[in-house]
């Protein structure tokens, strides 16, 4: 699957789902994208409707008929960018601020003080 990476076209080499490799018939293919250092994409999308390239695999039905691999047109209904907003970034999360829910005052032994740390993106 060819995607747009920092404004230039870079192929993404994906492993097909185990079920596909084993020869089982399924109606959904799953591709993995491993984010590596230097991968920064503001909005993940494919380059064109011809971006699904099976490489050394053939995608066909139980009767041996080849699948039509035309993807939805870029930015049109059902395309990747139109259906999801996915950003790829190798940058580290940044602390935006620290606060507490306690009012100003002095607290001593036995009090619990919770701190709230806000980041520029979701963390776990």
N, C-alpha and C positions, 0 to 999 in steps of 0.2 A: 504494500500500500504506500503510495507516494504522498507525503504530506509536505506542507509548507513549513520550513524551519528557518526562522530569522530572515524571512524574505527570499530565501533561495530554495530550490527544489532539492530535497535530500530523500533518498529512498529509506523507508523504515522496513527493516527485515524482521518479519514476524513469524513466529512458530504457529502453525495451525493447531487447533484444538486436538487433544489426544484422540477423541472419537473419530475425527476425520482421518488421522494417520492410520487408525486401526481398520478403516474401511467401512465403518458404520454410517448409515445414512442419517443425516441430521439436517434441520432447516435453518440453523444459525451457525455461523463461523465466528470464532472468538480469536482476536489477535491481541498479542501483548506488546505494549510499547514500554521499553525500559528507559527511564529518564537518566541521562548521563551528564557529566560535567560539560557545560557548553550548550546544552539543549535549552533554548529559551524561545518559546512560541507564545505570542500574545493571545491568539485564538487558534486552537488546533483545528485544522481543516485539511482536506485533500486538495490536490492541485486542479484536477479536472474529473469529469465523469468517467474517464478512462484510466483512473489511478489504481484500480484493483487489478494487480498483475499477479497471477498465480505462481510465477517462477517455475520451479520444477514439478509443480502439482497440476493435476487436472481436476476441475470441479465439474462434476456431471451428475445426472440423476441415475436412478436404478436401471434405466434402459440404455445408459451410455450416451445420452444426449448432453452436449456441453452446455454449461450454464451461461446465460447472457450476463456478463460482468459489468454492464454499464451502471454506474452509480448515479444517484440523483444529482442533478446539476448543482454546482457549487452555490451555496447560499440560498438554494431553493428549498421548499418544504421537504422534509425528511432527509436533507443533507446533514452532515456532521455539525457544521457551524450553525445551521438553522435550528437544530434540535437540542444542542448542548452548548454551554459556554465553558470550554476547557482551556486553561492556561497552563503551559509547561514552563517551569522555572527551576533552575538549579541554585538560585540564591537562597541564603539562610533567612529564616524568620527574624524579624526585628522587633524588639520591645518598643511599644509606643508610649506606655505609661504604667505607673503603679499607683494604686489608691487603696483605701480601706472603706468599709461601710460604717465604721465607728465615727461618732462626732468628735470634734476636737476635745481634748481633755487628757487627763493623766490616768493611766491604767497600771495596775500592779499585779502581784502574784495572784494566780487563780483566774485571771481574765484571759479569755481567748481572743486573739487578734488575727483576723483573716485579712490577707492581702489579695488584691485583685491585680493581676498582671495582664495587660492587653498587648496583643501582638498584631502585626500588620496582615496576618492571615491565620487560618485555622491551624492549630498545633495539637499534638497529643503526647 
